[in-house]
């Protein structure tokens, strides 16, 4: 047989290639080119270097693998199947990109065991990998002892030209170089082809020099198609450099083996077609039927099962020894990994009365972060160069820097997009760390993809956003979010909370921490300006999304609904309306989606259908509020961009005043 002329390694590599070819062909959809070209580097990495246990995909000390070029996901699915993961059977391969499949069109960590992070939007994966490597570095610095290493693993990435073109990869890789993350190793599939054809039409920079400027160790494998020894040598050299991340440029041929389509855009994102598949089989001397893996290749790749069991057994023994020597540290490590919160952790959150001085909710946020940091050592994060505006420093816990990885304040620099993706990587590391990333609310526009992916991929990141409205003031409309909250509320599975005062800030953080441990993200929106502490607010009720702050006897004539800094306007207006003989209820609604999660009876108790006169007050667009005010209600809102002026002036000029709330309410009441 022709296949007898192939070495065992070639047999394994072609098994990867043809599983990808056949799956894409059956689905009539997908990206076969990358798996065909990157199969050699992926095989060498998984076969000779990576430490993982296919029968326990969540084993803590496994090496993490990220396919940043997520469109080539059949590469990863083939590897998972061939190395013995139960999560990807041959039937799953056959169901590539189909309804309910464990092999979706891009890798999704919540669908397929063995996939660490959700990739597809290019550049996100390599940026997530920076977060994974930071998590490893932080935990190693915190828990390892001179005579005991329980945290010791690598983060490996395969990325492509598209990832390197996306700005988020530049932000994250610049930061990784600054931090000197020596256990981050990226293999760059340098094939010079993207959807539009040759990358020469748009991308001609020297990527190696760029990464060297970032502070990375850079290597080049000139023949990534056949020179397995050079690939292995490069990975060995990368592991030998401990004070820098490494980028290995591996020059490959996209669609390798396809006589007519290799090295063209035609093999990037479409099935080869029956005739070309036959030609490719002949060219690569592959005499097997679709989806058939030769037994010799399967036997070799399945050795990963025995190796993985051995790796984990060795680690379990090392951890047992560690636990005997360092019981306190071991107990804390076990709590981290279990995802459990310490007993009574939320008791540190402050509470307030109406007599307490009013301050900005960003100041309340600072207090909450610092109280929580003292009892939740897994809390780690920082701002995108706005630490002293966002007020996100956790005092006394040092700056996370090269050689100081045990510290917890991360200075992300002006890299909002990278910060978001890095935080998601930390959250998805599987070690119980709770990352937070902060900037002005308006700059969520820069990190929208990462925020969306935190919700999609079930990453327990906390987004701390300040300067939440036109009350931001003098910086003007470029910095004043008006449509931002509405757009964020539209993201499924993202809890958005805009607290009104100190009690609600504590309640918001309570929800955010609990969400993080349930692998769900939370976005908190805080004011720059002072807000009063209100008599009727509650830490506990924030979790309900909306609740009554001021009530009346009997059925209300009108309900005023407020969020954030505007809730106090509603309370004061209600006092005046009550004095004039009206029956008024004031509802605080810090979170739409938390309110929607309540049962129908609770929602009716807060916003009874019989009360149709409703006024929502929020310093943002009116979009979305119709659901709560109905056809007979109204809003005090801003459906235009803001203006450059002191925050108080902006609020007054745009109608966010007690007088305007009263006028609108009286108009509704007739």
N, C-alpha and C positions, 0 to 999 in steps of 0.2 A: 504493500500500500504506500501511497505517496506520503501519508502522514508519518511513516516510519523514519523518514529523513529529518523530521523535526526533533530538536532537542526537547527535553522535558520542559524547560523554561519557555521555549517557543510554543509548546502545546498549551501551557497555562495562559500565556499572553494572548494567544489566538482564541482561547476559550472566552476570555474577557471580551475580545473584539466581537466575536460572533454572537454572544448573548446579546450584546448591544445592537448589532445589526439586525438580528432576528426579531428582537422585541420592537424596535422602531418600525421594522417592515410590517409586522403584524398589526401594530397600532396605526400604521400609515401616518405617523406623527412622531416627531422627536428630533434628537440631535445626535446622529451616529458619529460625526466626524471627530469630536473630542475623545470619546472612548477609544476609537481606533488608533488615534495618534498618541494618546497619553497612557495606553495600556502598559507599555514597558516600564515607565517610571512608577506607575501605581503598583505594578506587580513587585518590583524590587522593594519598594517601601513597605508594602504589607507583608511580603514574604520574608524579608531579611531584617527588618528594623522595628516595625511597630509592635508594641506590647499591648495585647487586648485579649479578652476572653469571649469567644463567640457565644458561649453558653451562659454568660452573665454579662450582657452588654453594659450594665451599669456599674460593673466593678470599679471602685473608686480610682485606683491608681493606674487605670488604663491610659495609654496615649490617646489624645484626641485627634481625630482626622476631620478636616473641613474641606469639602469640595466647593470652593468659592465660585468656580465656573459651573453653577448649579444646573445649567441647561444640559450639561453632559452627564446627568444623574445616572444613566444606565451604567456608567463606569463604576459608580459606588454600589449600585444594586447588584451588579455582577460580582464585585468583590465580596459583598456581604453573603451572597448565596454560596460562592465557591469556598469561602473560608468557614462555612458551617453555621452561620446565624440562622436560627429558626424563623426569624422575622421575614426572611425573603426566600420563599420556596421557588421551585421552577414554575409552578402555577402562578405565583405572584409576578415572575418575570414575564410570563405570557399575558398577564393582565396589565401590562405597562400602560399608564395613562388612562385607565378605564375607571368607571364609577366604582367607588368603594375599594379601590386597589390600595395595597401597601406599597406600591411603586408609582407614586404620582409623578406628574410632569416635571417637578423640581423637588429636590430633597426636603422633606418636612420632618422635623424631629418628633413631632407629636403623632405622626403616622407610622414611622418605620424605626424600630429599635436598631441601634447602631448608627443612626444619623444624629449627630450632636446638635446641629443648628439648622435652621431653615434658610436655604440659599436659593438664589434665582435672580433677584435684583443684584446686578453685578457690583462687586466691591464690598457688599455687606458681609460675605463670608470671611474674607481676609480680615475685615475690621472686627467681626465677632471673634476671630482667632486671637487677635490681640487681647481681647477681654479674657478669653480662656487662659492664655499664657500669663496674664496679670494675676488671675485667680490662683494659678499654680504657684507663682512666685510669692504671692502674699501668704498663702497657707504654708508653704515650705519654710518661709522665714519665721512664721509664728509657731509652728508645731515641731519642726525637725530639731533634733538634738545632735551634738557632735558624734554621739554613738548610736544614733537611731534616725533613719530617714523613712518617714511614712508617706511623705508627699514628694514624689520624684517621677514626673512624667513629662513628655514632650507634647507640643501641639504642632501637627503637620498640616499643611495646606497645599492644595493644588489650585492655582489661579491662572487665568488666561489674559489675553490682550485686553478684552473688554473690562475685566476687573481693574487692570492697570490704567485704563483710560478714565474710569469713574473717579470723581474727586474724593469720595469717601475713603477709597483705599489710600490715597495720598495722605489724608489727614491721619488715618490710623497708623499707617506705616511710619510716618514721620514721628509720631508719638512713641511707637514701639522702639525705634532707633534711639530716641532720647532716653528711654527707660533701660535700654540694654537688655532686652528680654532674650537671653541666650538659649532658651528652650523653645523658641518659636522658629520653625523651619518651613519656608515656603518654596514650593517647586513651581516655577513659572513655565507654563506650557506655551512656549514661544513658537507659534505656528504661522504667524503673520497673516491670518485670515479672520475676518469678521463678517457679519451679514452683508455688508456692502462690497465685499470682495477683499482684495489685498489691503492690509492696514496702511500701505503706503499712501492711500488717498487721504488719510487723516492723522496718522500716528507714526511719526518718524523719529521720535526722540530716542536717546540711548537710555533705556530703562535701567541697565546695570549701573550707569553713572549716577542716575537719580537715586537709586537705593544706596549706593555708596555715600552720597551726600546726606542721606537720611541717617547714616551711621550704621548701616547693615554690613555684614560680611557677605560678599557677593562671589558666586562661582558660576561657571558656564560649562554645561555639557553640550558639546557641539553636535553630537549624533545621539539624539534621544530616541531614535527609531530602533537601533540595534545594539548600541554599546552599553550593555547592562553593567559591565564592570565600571565604566566611567560614572554611571548614575550612582552605583553603590559607593564608589570612592568619594563622590561629592557629598553624599549624605553623611558618611563617616567624618569627613572634614568639617561639615557643618556642626556635628555633635561635639567635635573637639574644641570649637570656639564657644566659650561659655559666657562671654561678656557682651555679645551682640547677637541680635537675630540674624538668620541667614536666608538669603534669597538665592536659589539655584536656578539659573536660566537654563531650561532644557529645550533645545531647539528640536522641534518635531515636525512631522508632516501630518496635517489634518486629514482624516480619512485614509490613513496609511493602508495600502494594499488594494485600494479601489483603482483599477487601471485608468478610468476615464474621469473620476471625480476627485481623487486625492489632490490636495493642495488647491482646492477651489472652494468658493462660497457655496457651491451646490451641495456639498456634503456637510455643511455646517448645521443646517436646521431642517433637513428633509430626508425622508427615507431614500435609500439608494435606488429602489426600483428593482423588480425581479431580474431583469437582464443584467444589471450591474452587480447585484448580489451574486449571481452565478459566476460572473467574471472574477469577482473578488475571491470567491471560494476557490476557484481554479488557480488564481494567482498566488494565494497563500497556502495552496495545497491542503485545503480543508474539505475532507470527504464525508463530513458528518451531516446528518439531517438537521434542520432547524431545531434549536433548543436542546440538542444533544451535546453533553460534555463528555469527552473521552475519560474513561475511568482513571487512567494514569494521572491526568491533570487533576481530577477531583481528589484522588488519594493524596497527591502532594499538597494541594491547597488545604485539605482537611487536617493536615498536621497542625494547623493553627489551633485546633480544638485542644489537642494535648498540650501544646505549648501554653495556651491561655490558662488552662487548669493549673499548670505548674507555676506560672507567673502569679496567679491569684493565691495559690497555696503558700508560696514563699512570702507573699505580702501579708497574708493572714498570720503567719508565724511571726513575722517582723512586728506586726501590730500587737500581737499578744505579748511579745517581749517588751515593747514600748509601754503597753498598758501596765505591766508589772512594775516597771521602773518609774513611770510618770502617770500615775492614775488620774490626777486632776486634769492634766492636759488631754489625756485620752478620753475622759468623760466629756470634756468640752468639744473635742473633735467629733465624737459620736453624736452629740446633740446637733452640731452643725449639719452633719451629713443626713441625719434623720429628718431634718426640716422642722424640728420641734422648737417652740419658743420657751424660754425659761418661765417658770411659774411667777405670776405677778408682774410680768414685765410692763404691762400697761398702767400699773399704779403710779409710775413715775411721771405720767403725763399731767401737766398742770391744769387746774380748773380756776375759773374766774367768777366774780360777781360783777354786777353793774357798777359797783363802787370802785372797781379797779380801773386804773388809768388806761385810756385808750391808746393803742400803739398800732403800727402797721401789721398786717397779718404776716408779712415776711419776717418781722421780729418774733412773732409767736412761733413761726416755723423754725427759726434759729433755736429758740428755747426747746422746742420739741426734739429737734435733731440732737441737741446736746444731752438732753435727759435720756433719750433712747440710746445714744451711743454708749453711755455708761453701763447700760444693762444688756445691750445687744452688740457684743464685740464683732458680730458678723456684718454690721452696717459699715459700708465703705463707699466713698464717692466724692463728688465735688462739682465744680462749675466750669463752664467754658469761658474762663478768664473773667468771671464776674463774682468771685468769691465774696467780695465785700459789698456787693450790691444785692446778690441773692442771699447773703448771710448764711452760707452753707458750711463754714468751717466748724469741724468738731474739735473743740479746744482740748489740747493736751495729748492728742493722738498722732502728731507728726505728719509730715508730708511724704506721700508715696513717691519715692525717687529711686534711681538706680542705686542698688546696694542698701536701700532702706525700704525694702518691700513689706516689712512688717507694719508700716504706718498706714493710715487710713484716709488721709486727705489727698484726693487726686486732683492735680491741676491739669485739666485737659487742654488748656490753651484755647485759642479761638478756633475751635473745631467742633461745632455743635453736632454735625452729622456723624463724625467719627466718634464723638462722646456717646451718642445714642447707641450706635452699633457695638461699641466696646462694653457699655453697661449690659446690653443684652447677652454678650458673650460671658461676662462674669456671672450673670443670673443663671445661664444655662450650663455652667460648669458642673453642676450637680453636687456642690459642696455646701449649699445652704447659705452662701453669701448673699447679702441684700445690697445691691448697688443703687445709688441714686445719682442722677445727673441733673444739673441745673443751668438755666439761662433765663433771659426775659421771655415771657410768654410769646411775644411776637416771633421770636427766633425758633419756635417749633417748626416754622416753615422750612428752616434749614435742615431739620432732622425728622421731617415727616415720615420718610421711608423707614427709619429705625423705630419710630414710635408705632407705626402701623405693624411692623414686624414683631415688636414686643407683644402686641395683642394677638397676632396670628400664631406666633411660635410659642406662646405661653411662657414668656420670660417675665419673671417677677421683678422688673425694674420699677423704680419710683422716679417719676419726672417732677422735679421741683421747679415750678415756674413762678416768677415774680413780675411786678410791674404789669398787672393783669388787665389794664383798661386805659381809657383816655385820661384817667387820673395819674398816669405816668408823667404827663405834663410836658415840660419844656422841650424834650427831644422831638416832639411833634409826631405827625401821622406815620412816619416811617417806623416809629417805635411804639405806636399805640395800637394794640390789637383791638379790632372791632369784630371781625368775622371769625376770629381764631377759635374761640370756644365752641361756636356752632360747628365748625369743621372738625374739631377734635371729638365732639360728642357723637359725630357720625361714624366714628371708627368702632366696629364691633369689638366687644370684649375689653375695651379700655374704660376703666372707671375714671371719670373726670369729676373732680370735687373743687368747688369754689367756696371756701369757708368764709363766714361773716365776721367772726371774732375769735377770741382766744379759746373758748370752749370748742367751737367748731374746728379750729385748727388741730386741737388735740384729738378730736374725733376723726378728723381726716387722716392723721398719721396712724391712728389705731387701725383704720380700715386698710391703709396702704401697707402696713407691716403684715397684717393678716393676709392680704391679697398676695404679697410677695411670697409668703410661705405656701400659698396655694398656686403658685406659678402663674400669677396674673399681674399685669402692670396697672399702675395708678398714676394719674396726672393731677397734681395739686396746683391751684392757681391762687397766688397771694398778691396782696396790694402793696404798693409803695407808700400810700398815704395812711394816716392814722384812721382807725375805726374804733368806735366805742364798744365796750363789752356790754352785752344786752342781757336783760333779766331772764328771758325765756329760753335762751339757747342751751344746748345739751351736748355733752361728749357722745353719749350713747346714741342719740337720735340721728346723728350724721349717717350712721349705717343704714338708716331707713330711706335716705335720699331726700325726703321732705317730711316736715312735721310742723305742727302748730306752735307758734311762738307766743302769739297774743290771741285770745279768744273772747267770745261774747256769750251772753245768755241766748239760747235758742238758735234758730237758723240765721246765719249771717246775711246781711243785705249785700255785702261785697267781700271778696277775698283779695287781699293784696299779697302778691308772691314776690319775694326778693331773694337775691343771691349776693354773696360777698359784701362789698362795701355799701351796696344799695339796700340791704336789709334794714339798716338803721333808719333810712328814709321812710320805709314802709311803717316801721314801728311808731315813729313820730307822727306821721300822717294819720295813722290809726287813732292815736290819742286825740288828735284834733277832731277827727270825724266822730269819734265816740262822744266827745264833749258836745257835739252838735246833734246828738240823738241818733246817730247811725249805729247799726250793729256790724262790727268789723272783725274779721279774722285775718291775722297775718301768718303766712306760711313761709318758712325758710326752706328753700329748695337747693341745697348745696350740690346735689348730684341727681341728674335726670335718670341715669341708668340704674342707680341704686333704688330710686323710687319705683322704676318700672319693674324691678325684681320683687317688689312686695305683692302680697295677694290682693285680690280685688276689694275685699272688705276693708283692708287698711287704706287703700287708695281712696275709696269712697269716704272713709272717715275724715280724711284730710281735705279732699277736694270733692265735696258732694255734688253730684250731677245737678241737683235742684238749684244750686247757686250758680247762676250763669253770669253774674256781674263779677268779672275777675280782671285784675290789673297786674301784669308782670313787670317788674322793674329790674333792669339789668343794663349795665353800661357796655352793651354790645349790640349786634344786629338782632332784629326781631325774628329772624329766621328760626323756625322750630317752635317758637313759643305758642303758635296757634293751637298746638295740641293741648295746651294747658289752659289757655284763656278762652278758647272756643270762638264761635262767630259773634257772640255778644260781648266779648271782652276786648281788652286793649293792652298796649305795652307802652312803657317808657323805655325807649331804646335808641340806638343810633345806627341808622342805615346809610351812613356815609363815612368817609375817613375823618380822622380827628383834626387837630390844629395845634400849632406851636404856641403854648401859653402855659403859665403855672397850672398844675393839676386841678386845683380848686376852681380856677376860672373856667377851664375846659368843662368840668362837671356842671357848673352853673349855666354856662352858655348853651350847653347841649341838653339842658332840661333835667338834669339829675339833681333836683332840689325838692325839698318838702312841699314848697308851693306848687310846683308842677305836678307832683304826685297827687296832691289834693285836688288840683284843677281837673286832672284826668279822671280821678275817682268820682268827683261830683258830676262830671259829664256823663259817666256811665250810669250813675244813680238817677240822673235826670233832674 
